[in-house]
Amino acid sequence: MGYPGDGRLPVVYVRGYAGGPSGIDSAVDDPFYGFNEGSVQVRVDGTDRPTFHQFESPLLRLMIDHGYELLVRGDQEAYLRGQEAGSVPAASIWVHRFYDEFAPHLTRDPNAFSIERASQSLFELVQLVRRQTGAPRVFLVAHSMGGLVVRGMLQRVVPDDERVGGSLDAATAFVDRAFTYATPHGGIEFAVGFGLLEKVRDTLGVQGADIFGPRRMREYLVPTRVALPGGADAFDATDLPDGGFPRERFFCLVGTNASDYAVALGLPARAVGPRSDGLVQIDNAYLRGTPRAFVHRSHSGRFGIVNSEEGYQNLRRFLFGDLEVRADLTDLRLPGTPDDETAWQLETRMSIRGLPVVLHEQSADHLCPVQIERPVREDDVATPVPLVRTYLSSSATRPEDPRTGGTVETMRHVLRLRLLSLRSKGGLLSFLDHLEQAEDWADVLVVDIQLPADGPPRTWARWGSQLPGALRDWAPDPERDAPLADEDDAAGAWRVRIPVPENARALLGADAAVTIAVSARATLDRA
């Protein structure tokens, strides 16, 4: 069987922090380390009755949607070693059970947990999976601390390996793409204690929690045999080093629901603060320059980010999508001047036809709106405001259209934008003329993208304020509505520009527009 060459690389899951010995024992009792857990979403139907949407789990959905196999077979590593090289299906899922060797009820005199050892054993598993499946690389998918285990492998273990290392990007020979759910890439900080709690944690290392502090992060993320650009002092936990694993191949999913997670490292979740997922602060949950999405989910538990439809839909698009779609608000010219103490916030929300969840959402309610930085000088070029970054598969099977019984050849995205202003006086928010949650402008942009087999994408777009009826009822007329003109002459890239509605130009600027760029992803050879 082995590798079929269709892009379905082996998926290796890496779980998060389990705490002390009792937590580790509890983790190892689950054969899938928690990635088999699903969830139920409650909604209200047209008659005010609760209806339910069941999300099976990321493991099951990969099996259902993409034909993956789960080959635990009692002991996955023993099973793998017992097979002939290249004979194991590459479209398979594996769980990095790194806690097993540290579990008191599985191992006599277990060692204390070591994140360095977890990263090393992950590399050993990756090599074993590649050899036995014949796949050129693997996908790594991690939750919470598991993302730090992944980074330890990418940034230190592989570059330092005497047989295959020697360069910061050595891991690209083994890993195709990495995806993290709610990983504390910038460590874990607390909103209380004025830094004292972090110092106690990092000094005493209670239950190994010092791995979330800057000293230990430097130890397991900085290689010893390969120099960082700018030297070891240039290390930044919130960034991948230049020349290392490519940033565009690393996706960070950020949770924004702090209220549904009860405990953070033995402390009430409120100790981390409201601008978090209950354990990881929003600003520490992503790496600079990497693709990311924000979803209103908590770090773990009933409303956790891993066992969510939002998480899975972002995951599958990043792993299997061969086209990247970016939307930016360009040529924005807001009224006033940078020194008039008016702050502007933009809320964004992206929905895709056929999905029961919002794929990306940044809002003031969730404490993560897009903060708009205006040009310092009147003649400066306005910086594009990133709105969303997602992925499409040019070969994906389209869902069935319930109206015609045929397949939907057009992918519909809806982008909701909402602009709010806050005014300060003397550096303090003024409520004298404040209108809470009253936006200065709001609209929805309906975007239809077609991916013809024999040509570049075709795009149509309309603002909701310009439509005569319901969004679902609008469809471009091929005889009357020409696709938007491609403004990018480069091969493998397409860019279209949608001016903002006329009634918004006095506020946003005469040339303000949403610019959508579709580009073929730089792919590593998967043959």
VOMIMAR-219870 format. One line per 3 residues: their letters; for each residue x, y, z of C-alpha. Coordinates in steps of 0.2 Angstrom, whole numbers, plus 2048, in hexadecimal, padded with zeros to 3 digits. Layout:
BEGIN
a) X:Y:Z ~ ...
// end
This chain:
BEGIN
mgy) 800:800:800 ~ 80C:80E:806 ~ 80B:81F:7FF
pgd) 7FE:822:7F2 ~ 805:833:7EC ~ 7F4:83C:7EE
grl) 7FB:848:7FB ~ 7F3:83F:80A ~ 802:83E:815
pvv) 802:835:826 ~ 7FB:840:834 ~ 804:840:845
yvr) 7FA:847:854 ~ 803:84E:863 ~ 7F9:852:873
gya) 7FB:85F:87F ~ 801:861:892 ~ 7FA:854:89E
ggp) 801:85B:8AE ~ 809:850:8BC ~ 809:83D:8BD
sgi) 7F6:83B:8C0 ~ 7F3:845:8B0 ~ 7FF:83B:8A6
dsa) 7F7:82B:8AC ~ 7E6:832:8A7 ~ 7ED:837:896
vdd) 7F5:826:892 ~ 7E5:81D:896 ~ 7DD:824:886
pfy) 7E4:81B:877 ~ 7E2:82A:86C ~ 7E8:837:879
gfn) 7D7:841:877 ~ 7D7:844:865 ~ 7C8:838:863
egs) 7BD:844:86D ~ 7AF:84C:864 ~ 7A2:85A:869
vqv) 790:85F:867 ~ 78B:870:861 ~ 77A:877:866
rvd) 771:883:85A ~ 75F:88A:859 ~ 754:885:84A
gtd) 746:88E:841 ~ 73A:88A:84F ~ 745:88F:85E
rpt) 749:87D:862 ~ 75B:877:866 ~ 763:86D:858
fhq) 773:864:859 ~ 783:862:84E ~ 78E:854:853
fes) 7A1:855:84F ~ 7A8:844:84F ~ 7BA:848:853
pll) 7C9:84D:848 ~ 7CF:83B:847 ~ 7BE:834:841
rlm) 7BC:843:835 ~ 7CC:840:82C ~ 7C7:82E:82A
idh) 7B6:833:824 ~ 7BA:841:819 ~ 7CC:83C:812
gye) 7CD:82A:814 ~ 7DA:829:822 ~ 7DD:819:82C
llv) 7E0:818:83E ~ 7ED:80A:841 ~ 7F0:809:853
rgd) 7EF:7F5:853 ~ 7F3:7F3:866 ~ 804:7FC:865
qea) 806:807:857 ~ 819:808:857 ~ 81B:7F5:859
ylr) 80E:7F3:84B ~ 818:7FF:840 ~ 829:7F7:843
gqe) 821:7E6:83F ~ 81C:7EB:82D ~ 827:7EC:81D
ags) 82D:7FD:819 ~ 822:806:80D ~ 813:7FA:810
vpa) 809:804:81D ~ 7FC:810:816 ~ 802:822:816
asi) 7F0:828:818 ~ 7F1:824:82A ~ 7F0:82C:83B
wvh) 7FC:82A:849 ~ 7FC:830:85B ~ 80D:835:863
rfy) 80B:82C:874 ~ 81A:835:87C ~ 812:835:88D
def) 813:822:88E ~ 825:821:894 ~ 821:82E:8A2
aph) 811:825:8A8 ~ 812:81E:8BA ~ 806:810:8B7
ltr) 80E:80B:8A7 ~ 820:80C:8AB ~ 82A:807:8BA
dpn) 834:816:8C1 ~ 82F:822:8B3 ~ 83A:831:8AF
afs) 833:842:8B2 ~ 82B:849:8A2 ~ 837:851:896
ier) 831:85B:887 ~ 842:859:87F ~ 840:846:880
asq) 82E:848:879 ~ 835:852:86A ~ 842:845:867
slf) 836:836:868 ~ 82A:840:85C ~ 839:840:84F
elv) 83B:82E:852 ~ 829:82A:84E ~ 829:836:83F
qlv) 838:82C:838 ~ 82F:81B:83B ~ 81F:821:833
rrq) 828:828:824 ~ 832:818:821 ~ 824:80C:823
tga) 817:816:819 ~ 823:81C:80B ~ 81C:82D:80D
prv) 828:83B:80A ~ 823:845:819 ~ 815:846:826
flv) 808:852:82D ~ 80A:857:83F ~ 7FB:85D:849
ahs) 7FC:862:85B ~ 7F2:869:869 ~ 7F9:875:876
mgg) 80A:86F:87D ~ 80B:863:86F ~ 80E:871:863
lvv) 81E:875:86E ~ 823:863:86C ~ 821:865:859
rgm) 82B:875:859 ~ 839:86C:864 ~ 83A:85F:856
lqr) 83A:86C:848 ~ 845:879:850 ~ 852:86F:85A
vvp) 851:85C:859 ~ 852:85A:846 ~ 85F:868:843
dde) 86A:861:851 ~ 869:84F:84A ~ 87A:849:845
rvg) 873:83E:837 ~ 866:84A:82E ~ 868:85B:837
gsl) 874:868:834 ~ 868:876:82E ~ 85A:87F:836
daa) 84E:879:828 ~ 853:867:829 ~ 842:862:830
taf) 83A:866:81F ~ 840:855:819 ~ 835:84D:826
vdr) 826:859:829 ~ 81B:860:81B ~ 80F:86B:826
aft) 80C:86E:838 ~ 7FC:873:840 ~ 7F9:878:852
yat) 7EA:87B:85D ~ 7EB:887:86B ~ 7FE:885:86D
phg) 807:891:879 ~ 814:896:86C ~ 819:8A5:877
gie) 817:89C:887 ~ 80A:89E:894 ~ 808:8AE:89E
fav) 7FC:8B3:8AC ~ 7F1:8C3:8AD ~ 7F3:8C3:8C0
gfg) 802:8C3:8CB ~ 80D:8D0:8C2 ~ 818:8C2:8BC
lle) 81B:8BA:8CD ~ 811:8AA:8C8 ~ 81C:8A8:8B8
kvr) 82B:8A9:8C3 ~ 825:89D:8D0 ~ 820:891:8C2
dtl) 831:892:8B8 ~ 83B:891:8C8 ~ 833:882:8D0
gvq) 82D:879:8C0 ~ 81E:873:8C9 ~ 817:864:8BE
gad) 823:869:8B0 ~ 81A:879:8AD ~ 82A:883:8AB
ifg) 82A:87D:899 ~ 81E:88B:895 ~ 82B:898:89B
prr) 838:8A1:891 ~ 847:898:898 ~ 842:887:895
mre) 83A:88C:884 ~ 84B:892:87F ~ 853:881:884
ylv) 848:876:87A ~ 846:881:86B ~ 857:887:867
ptr) 863:87B:85E ~ 874:878:865 ~ 87D:873:855
val) 876:880:849 ~ 877:893:84B ~ 867:89D:84B
pgg) 868:8AD:83F ~ 86D:8BB:84A ~ 874:8AF:858
ada) 86B:8A6:867 ~ 866:8B7:86D ~ 85B:8B9:85E
fda) 84F:8AB:864 ~ 83D:8B0:865 ~ 831:8A3:86B
tdl) 823:8AB:861 ~ 82C:8A9:851 ~ 833:89B:846
pdg) 846:89F:842 ~ 84A:8A6:831 ~ 850:898:826
gfp) 847:88B:830 ~ 837:882:82E ~ 82D:88D:822
rer) 820:898:82B ~ 813:895:81D ~ 813:883:821
ffc) 80F:885:833 ~ 7FC:889:838 ~ 7F7:890:849
lvg) 7E5:88E:84E ~ 7E1:89B:85C ~ 7D3:899:869
tna) 7CA:8A8:870 ~ 7BE:8A1:87D ~ 7C5:8A3:88E
sdy) 7B5:8A0:898 ~ 7B2:88D:894 ~ 7C3:887:89B
ava) 7C3:884:8AD ~ 7D5:881:8B2 ~ 7E6:888:8AC
lgl) 7F5:87F:8B3 ~ 7ED:87D:8C4 ~ 7E6:88F:8C4
par) 7D5:895:8C0 ~ 7D4:899:8AD ~ 7D1:8AC:8B2
avg) 7E3:8AD:8B7 ~ 7E8:8AC:8A5 ~ 7DC:8BA:8A1
prs) 7CD:8BD:896 ~ 7D7:8BF:885 ~ 7DB:8AD:884
dgl) 7D4:89C:881 ~ 7D4:899:894 ~ 7E7:893:895
vqi) 7F0:89B:886 ~ 7EF:8AE:883 ~ 7EA:8B2:871
dna) 7FA:8BB:86D ~ 804:8AC:873 ~ 7FB:8A0:869
ylr) 802:8A3:858 ~ 813:8A5:84F ~ 816:8B5:846
gtp) 815:8B4:833 ~ 80C:8A3:833 ~ 7FA:8A0:82D
raf) 7ED:8A0:83B ~ 7DB:8A1:83F ~ 7D1:8A6:84E
vhr) 7C2:89C:854 ~ 7B7:89E:864 ~ 7BD:88E:86D
shs) 7C5:88B:87D ~ 7D5:882:881 ~ 7CE:872:885
grf) 7BE:86A:88C ~ 7AC:86A:886 ~ 7AF:879:87B
giv) 7C1:874:877 ~ 7C9:879:867 ~ 7CF:868:862
nse) 7BF:85F:863 ~ 7B6:86D:858 ~ 7B0:86E:846
egy) 7B9:87F:845 ~ 7CA:877:849 ~ 7C7:868:83D
qnl) 7C2:873:82E ~ 7D1:87E:830 ~ 7DC:86F:832
rrf) 7D6:866:822 ~ 7D7:875:817 ~ 7E9:879:81D
lfg) 7EF:867:81B ~ 7E7:863:80A ~ 7E4:874:802
dle) 7EF:878:7F3 ~ 7E9:88A:7F1 ~ 7EB:898:7FE
vra) 7DE:8A5:7FF ~ 7E1:8B6:807 ~ 7D6:8C5:809
dlt) 7DC:8D6:80E ~ 7D4:8E7:811 ~ 7DF:8F2:806
dlr) 7E0:905:802 ~ 7D7:909:813 ~ 7D6:91B:817
lpg) 7CD:91E:827 ~ 7C8:930:82C ~ 7D2:93A:838
tpd) 7E4:939:83C ~ 7EF:92D:846 ~ 7F0:939:855
det) 7DE:93D:857 ~ 7DD:92E:864 ~ 7D0:925:85A
awq) 7D4:912:859 ~ 7CC:907:84C ~ 7C8:8F5:84D
let) 7C2:8E9:840 ~ 7B8:8D9:843 ~ 7B9:8CB:836
rms) 7B0:8BB:835 ~ 7B1:8AE:827 ~ 7A4:8A1:823
irg) 7A4:894:815 ~ 795:88D:80C ~ 791:87B:813
lpv) 79A:87D:824 ~ 790:87F:834 ~ 79D:889:83C
vlh) 7A7:899:83A ~ 7B8:895:834 ~ 7C1:8A5:83A
eqs) 7BB:8B3:846 ~ 7C3:8C2:84D ~ 7B7:8CE:857
adh) 7B7:8DA:865 ~ 7AB:8CF:86F ~ 7B9:8C1:86F
lcp) 7C6:8CE:873 ~ 7D0:8CC:863 ~ 7CA:8D8:856
vqi) 7D6:8DE:848 ~ 7DF:8EE:84E ~ 7E1:8F9:83F
erp) 7F1:903:83F ~ 7F0:913:834 ~ 7FE:91B:82A
vre) 808:927:835 ~ 809:934:827 ~ 7FB:939:81B
ddv) 805:934:80B ~ 80A:923:812 ~ 803:913:809
atp) 7F6:90B:814 ~ 7FB:8FA:81A ~ 7EF:8EC:814
vpl) 7E5:8E5:823 ~ 7E5:8D2:823 ~ 7D3:8CB:824
vrt) 7D4:8B8:821 ~ 7E0:8AA:81B ~ 7D9:89A:816
yls) 7DC:88B:80A ~ 7D3:882:7FC ~ 7D6:872:7F3
ssa) 7D4:873:7E0 ~ 7D0:860:7DF ~ 7C4:85F:7EE
trp) 7B3:857:7EB ~ 7A6:864:7EB ~ 797:862:7F7
edp) 786:85D:7EF ~ 77A:86C:7EB ~ 76A:868:7F3
rtg) 760:872:7E6 ~ 767:869:7D7 ~ 76E:859:7DD
gtv) 77E:85D:7D4 ~ 78F:862:7DB ~ 792:874:7E0
etm) 7A0:87A:7D5 ~ 7A1:88B:7DE ~ 7A8:88D:7EF
rhv) 79F:89B:7F8 ~ 7A8:8A5:806 ~ 7A0:8B3:810
lrl) 7AB:8C0:819 ~ 7A2:8CB:826 ~ 7AB:8DB:82A
rll) 7A7:8E7:838 ~ 7B0:8F7:83C ~ 7B0:8FF:84D
slr) 7B8:90F:854 ~ 7BE:913:866 ~ 7C2:924:86B
skg) 7CE:928:879 ~ 7D2:939:882 ~ 7E3:93A:88A
gll) 7E6:928:887 ~ 7D6:922:890 ~ 7C7:91B:887
sfl) 7B9:928:887 ~ 7A7:923:889 ~ 7A0:935:887
dhl) 79C:931:875 ~ 79E:91E:875 ~ 791:913:86D
eqa) 794:901:873 ~ 795:8F4:865 ~ 78E:901:858
edw) 799:8FE:849 ~ 79E:90C:83D ~ 79C:900:82E
adv) 797:8EE:82C ~ 794:8E3:81D ~ 796:8D2:816
lvv) 7A0:8CD:807 ~ 799:8BE:7FD ~ 7A7:8B6:7F3
diq) 7A5:8A8:7E6 ~ 7B5:89F:7E0 ~ 7B5:892:7D2
lpa) 7C4:887:7CF ~ 7C3:881:7BD ~ 7CD:872:7B9
dgp) 7D5:87A:7A9 ~ 7D8:88C:7AF ~ 7DA:898:7BD
prt) 7CD:89C:7CB ~ 7BE:8A6:7C7 ~ 7B8:8B2:7D4
war) 7A7:8BB:7D6 ~ 7A3:8C7:7E5 ~ 795:8D1:7EB
wgs) 792:8DB:7FB ~ 783:8D6:806 ~ 77D:8E8:805
qlp) 77C:8E7:7F2 ~ 771:8D8:7F2 ~ 75E:8D9:7F0
gal) 75B:8C9:7FB ~ 762:8BB:805 ~ 775:8B7:803
rdw) 771:8A5:7FF ~ 766:8AA:7F0 ~ 773:8B4:7E7
apd) 77D:8AB:7D9 ~ 787:8B3:7CC ~ 77F:8B2:7BA
per) 78D:8AB:7AF ~ 785:8B4:7A0 ~ 784:8C5:7A9
dap) 791:8C5:7B7 ~ 7A3:8C4:7B0 ~ 7B0:8BD:7BD
lad) 7BA:8CA:7C6 ~ 7CA:8CF:7BC ~ 7DA:8C7:7C1
edd) 7E7:8D4:7C6 ~ 7F6:8C9:7C9 ~ 800:8C4:7B9
aag) 80B:8B7:7C3 ~ 808:8A5:7BF ~ 7FF:89B:7CC
awr) 7F8:8AB:7D4 ~ 7E8:8B4:7D2 ~ 7E2:8C4:7DA
vri) 7D2:8CE:7DA ~ 7CC:8DE:7E2 ~ 7BB:8E2:7E8
pvp) 7B8:8F4:7EC ~ 7AE:8F8:7FC ~ 79C:8FD:7FA
ena) 799:90F:7F4 ~ 791:914:805 ~ 7A1:90F:80E
ral) 7AE:918:804 ~ 7AC:928:80E ~ 7B1:91F:81E
lga) 7BD:912:817 ~ 7C5:91C:808 ~ 7C1:91E:7F6
daa) 7CD:910:7F1 ~ 7C9:904:7FF ~ 7C6:8F2:7F9
vti) 7C7:8E0:7FF ~ 7D5:8D8:7F5 ~ 7D4:8C5:7F3
avs) 7E4:8BB:7EE ~ 7E4:8A9:7E9 ~ 7F4:8A0:7E6
ara) 7FB:88F:7E4 ~ 804:889:7F4 ~ 816:885:7F3
tld) 815:872:7F4 ~ 823:867:7F9 ~ 825:857:7EE
ra) 819:84A:7F4 ~ 81D:83D:7E7
// end
